[in-house]
Amino acid sequence: MAYGYTTRFEPVPEGGFNVLVPAIPEICTYGETLEEAREMARDAIGCFLESALKTGEPITPAFGA
């Protein structure tokens, strides 16, 4: 099954971007550039899903899943 989550990239006044994944409130990460923020989001979502699958934690359906 493929998972695709909506992510929000919020500019930080000091520079960089906070990343939020509304469907997975546990995820909050940061990147100094938009590309780094996207990479951090992919990594955070992947880590969350891997952990959830191992522990049997329910996985929130993603947009388009």
C-alpha positions as CSV (number, residue, x, y, z in Angstrom):
1,M,0.0,0.0,0.0
2,A,1.3,3.5,-0.9
3,Y,1.0,6.4,1.5
4,G,0.8,10.0,0.5
5,Y,0.4,12.6,3.2
6,T,-0.3,16.3,2.8
7,T,2.6,18.3,4.3
8,R,2.7,22.0,5.2
9,F,5.9,24.0,4.9
10,E,5.8,27.1,7.1
11,P,8.5,29.7,6.6
12,V,10.3,30.6,9.8
13,P,11.2,34.3,10.2
14,E,14.8,33.4,11.1
15,G,15.1,31.3,8.0
16,G,14.2,27.8,6.9
17,F,10.9,25.9,7.1
18,N,8.9,24.1,9.7
19,V,7.2,21.0,8.4
20,L,3.9,19.7,9.7
21,V,1.9,16.7,8.6
22,P,-1.7,17.3,9.6
23,A,-2.7,13.7,9.5
24,I,0.2,12.7,11.8
25,P,0.4,15.3,14.5
26,E,3.4,13.6,16.0
27,I,5.5,14.8,13.1
28,C,7.1,18.2,13.2
29,T,10.5,18.7,11.5
30,Y,12.5,21.5,10.0
31,G,14.7,22.2,7.0
32,E,17.0,25.1,6.3
33,T,15.9,25.1,2.6
34,L,12.6,23.9,1.0
35,E,14.4,20.9,-0.5
36,E,15.9,19.9,2.8
37,A,12.4,20.4,4.5
38,R,10.9,18.1,1.9
39,E,13.6,15.5,2.5
40,M,13.1,15.8,6.3
41,A,9.3,15.3,5.8
42,R,9.8,12.1,3.7
43,D,12.2,10.8,6.3
44,A,9.9,11.6,9.3
45,I,6.9,10.1,7.6
46,G,8.9,6.9,6.7
47,C,10.2,6.6,10.2
48,F,6.7,7.0,11.7
49,L,5.2,4.4,9.3
50,E,8.0,1.9,10.0
51,S,7.5,2.3,13.7
52,A,3.7,2.1,13.5
53,L,3.9,-1.1,11.4
54,K,6.3,-2.7,13.8
55,T,4.3,-1.9,16.9
56,G,0.8,-2.4,15.4
57,E,-0.1,1.3,16.0
58,P,-3.0,2.4,13.7
59,I,-1.9,4.3,10.6
60,T,-4.0,7.4,9.7
61,P,-5.2,7.1,6.1
62,A,-3.5,9.5,3.8
63,F,-4.9,11.6,1.0
64,G,-5.5,9.4,-2.0
65,A,-4.8,6.1,-0.1
